[in-house]
Amino acid sequence: MSDPGDERELAEAVEALRAAEERVAAALRAFLARDPVTGRPVHGRIGRAADITGWGQQRVKETVTPELAVRRRAQRDDGKEGRR
């Protein structure tokens, strides 16, 4: 049987990890903000952010733009239904 102290420690660690991920996401949004003059993304920043975080470009993009993650999940789900 598991120790309640272990479960509490795990829950606290998970909460700390979620808070850290939110701070990373906020930093990524600032780092990847569009150029105020041109309105375009700054060249090379997504790749650099992926290198710094170790997350990969797709996760970086989806962290900065949650709508992109939703859209990609929907496309994957549609593709799975079509293959059945």
C-alpha positions in Angstrom: 0.0 0.0 0.0 1.3 3.5 -0.8 2.3 5.9 1.8 0.0 9.1 2.0 3.2 11.2 2.4 4.5 9.8 -0.9 1.3 10.7 -2.7 1.3 14.2 -1.2 4.9 14.7 -2.3 4.1 13.5 -5.8 1.1 15.8 -6.0 3.3 18.8 -4.9 5.9 17.9 -7.4 3.4 17.7 -10.2 2.0 21.1 -9.2 5.5 22.6 -9.2 6.1 21.2 -12.6 2.9 22.6 -14.0 3.8 26.1 -12.6 7.2 25.8 -14.1 5.7 24.9 -17.5 3.4 27.9 -17.3 6.4 30.2 -16.6 8.3 28.7 -19.6 5.2 29.2 -21.8 5.0 32.8 -20.8 8.7 33.3 -21.5 8.3 31.6 -24.9 5.3 33.9 -25.8 7.5 36.9 -25.0 10.6 35.5 -26.9 8.5 34.6 -29.9 6.4 37.8 -30.1 6.0 39.2 -33.5 8.1 42.1 -34.6 6.1 45.3 -33.8 7.2 47.0 -37.0 6.6 44.2 -39.6 4.1 42.1 -37.7 6.0 39.0 -38.7 7.7 36.4 -36.4 11.4 37.0 -35.8 13.3 34.7 -38.1 15.0 31.7 -36.4 13.4 32.1 -33.0 11.2 29.0 -33.0 14.2 26.8 -33.7 16.3 28.6 -31.1 13.5 28.2 -28.5 13.3 24.5 -29.3 17.0 24.2 -28.8 16.9 26.0 -25.4 13.8 24.1 -24.1 14.6 20.8 -25.6 10.9 20.5 -26.5 11.0 20.4 -30.3 9.5 22.9 -32.7 6.0 21.6 -32.8 5.6 21.7 -29.0 7.1 25.2 -28.9 4.6 26.4 -31.6 1.7 24.7 -29.8 2.7 26.2 -26.4 2.8 29.7 -27.9 -0.4 29.2 -29.9 -2.8 26.8 -28.1 -5.3 27.1 -31.0 -2.7 25.4 -33.2 -2.6 22.4 -30.9 -6.4 22.2 -30.9 -6.5 22.3 -34.7 -3.7 19.7 -35.1 -5.5 17.3 -32.6 -8.7 17.8 -34.6 -7.0 17.0 -37.8 -5.4 13.8 -36.3 -8.7 12.7 -35.0 -10.4 13.3 -38.4 -7.6 11.3 -40.0 -8.1 8.4 -37.6 -11.8 8.2 -38.3 -11.2 8.2 -42.1 -8.8 5.1 -41.7 -11.3 3.0 -39.8 
